[in-house]
Structure formats: C-alpha cells, structure tokens
Amino acid sequence: MGNVFKYGNSVDTDVILPARYLALFQPNELAAHCMEDIDPLFSRTVHPGDVIVAGENFGCGSSREHAPLAIKACGISCVIAASFARIFYRNAINIGLPIIESPQAANGILHGDKLEIDWKTGVIRNLTQNSTYQIGVFPEFIQDIINDGGLLASIKASLQLQENTHPTN
C-alpha cells in the first residue's frame, strides 16, 4: 500500500531530477534531489511503496535515465500518469520501475490517497475513495524485467537460468 504524491501535466525530466545533479550516480544521492524543484519536501516525506500520479506527458524533456533512477531510488513503487513521454516510459521499464498509463486513474486519484495495485489482475484499488481502476497487465517479458529489477538484471537472470538448465559439461 502506498500514499500518493500527485503532480500536474508535463512534469519533465529537469523537474524530476534537476540538471545540476546529473554528475551524481549513487541511488541515494539521486533520491535526495528527486522532485525538489516542484516539491521541496518530496525526498523527506516519500516512503518505500509510495506512488507518483501525474497528468499528461510525464517524463518529457531530456532523455536522461537519471530521472526514473531517482524516482526508483526514492522507493516509489509505481508511477501512474495520463500519458508518458515515450523515452521516459522505456527508460523506466529498463530500470525496473513499473509505470501505468491510465487517464482515468490519473484524473481520479488525489494527492494523499492510499493505493494498492494488483499487478496480476491489473486492478488499482484506491482505499481512500473506495474505488477501483482496471488497467492492462504487462506482457510476461516486461513483468520479468520489472521483477528482476531492470533489463540488465533480467538478461543476467535469463543467462543464468540457461546456464543452469543446459550445463556446458
């Protein structure tokens, strides 16, 4: 269960992680500056499992991977938006950050609401408003990427599985 941090339209990567922090690379350093230009208290009030909800075109702007990395490093379990910039969408999946594109959920969920997301059935439960939203379920290969913690980890896990299934000796 996670609390919602809600933002508007066109939250760009410069707002998610300001360019002045692009030299940072440790997850905890990125997390400390996530969303600080739009929500100075974000990094001090976010908890593991919380959710970001936003309007249209979330993650627009520069194609930096730092933005979804900073969000994931904060412990955000999912980003729900009416729509995403395509490069942000792909970067998020590649690092294992689940994202949901749902205009209905993005419009109906409010700041501070408490959510539960059932990834197997594709149901978002808004416990605060006692409402639900049906979303599409990720294809199995994307679920594997997310569950493994990102594309590279998923490839390594797949290679390890193949090695254990088909020993070379």
N, C-alpha and C positions, 0 to 999 in steps of 0.2 A: 504494500500500500504506500502510495506517495502523495505528498502535497504538491499542489500546482503552483508554478510561477507562470503568470500569463503576460504575454507581450503582444504588440500590435503587428502591423504589416511591415514587410521589407526590413526585417532585422538582418543586417548584413554582417559579414564576417569581421569587419572592422569594429563592430559593436560587440560581437560575441567575444572576440579577443583582439583588443586594440593593437595596431601595427607596432607600437613601441615595445611590445613584448615578444616579437617574433624571434628574437635571439634566444629565448628560453626554450628548453626542450624537456625538462623534467615534468612529469604529470602534475605533481603538487604545485610547482611554480606556475604552470598554466592555469590550474584550477583557482589559484589565488587571485587571478585577474579576470576571470571569466565574467562577462556581462557588466563589468564595473562602470562602463561609461553610460549604461542605460539603467543600471540597478546597483548602486554602490554597496548595498548590503548583501547582494546575492551570495558571494563566496562565504560570507559569515553566517548565513541563515539556511543555506541549502543543506540537505541531509541525503545520505545514500537512499536511493529509491524514489526520490522526488522526480517530478515530471515538468518539463517545459511545454507550454502550449502557446501557440502563436497564430497569427493570421496568414496572409498570402506571402509567398516568395521568401520564406525563411531561409537564411544562409546565402542570400545573394551577395554579390560583390566579388572580392578576390577568391581564387580557388584554393586557398590555403587549407591544408589538413589540420593546422593548429586549432581551428575553430571547433570542429567536432571532438578533437582530442581534449580540449579544455572542458567541454561540456561533460564528456565521459569521465574525466578525471575528478570532476566535482561530485560524482556519484549519481548523476542524473540517469534514471533507468530508461527514459524514453523521451523523444521529442514528438509532439503532435502538432501539426500545422495544417492550415487550409491548403497550402502548397509549398513546395520546396524548390530552391534553385537546384537544377539537375546535378551540378558538380558537388554541391554540399550533400545531396542525397547519396551519391555514390561514395564520397569520402566517409560519410557516417557508416554506411554498411561495411566498407572496407576496414574500418577500425572496430567494428562490432557494436556500434551504437544503434539500437533499434529506433526507427522513425516511422511515424504513421501519418499518412496524408489523408485527412478527413475533414472537409469543410464543416460538416455538421457537428462533429466533436469539437473542433477548434472554436466554433461560434458558441456552442452551448456550455462549454466548461469555463468556469470562472476561477480567478486567482484565489488560492486558498482551498479550493475543493480538494477532496481526497479521492484518489482513483485506485482501482485495481484493474489490471489488464491481463486477460487470459489469452495468451499467445496461441494456444492450440485451437480455441474456438473462435478467436477474433472478436472478443467482446470486451469493451471498455465499460467498467462499472463506475459510475460517479456516485460514491457513497454519500456525499454531502447532499446532492439533489435527488437521490434515489432514482437515477435514470441510467439508461444503457445506450451504447452506440455499437453497431455492428460494423466491423472493419474486415478487410480482406486479410487472409492468412498468408504469411510469407511462403514462397515456394521452399521446398526442403533444402535446396542448396544455400539459400540465403539464411534460413534458420540455422544451418550448420555453421556458416560464417559468424553469425551473431553469437551462437552458443559457444563456439571455440574462442571467442574474444577478438575476432578480426580475420581478414583474408589470409594474412601470412600464417597466423596460428592454425587456421583451418587447413591450409595447404600442408603444413608440417604434420598435423594430426592425420591427414589423409595418407601422406607418405609413410608415416609410422605404422598406420594400420596395414597398408600394403606390404610393408617390410615384415610385419609380424604374421601376416596371412600367407605370404609367399617367401619363406626364408631362402636366401641365396645358396645355402649349403646343401 
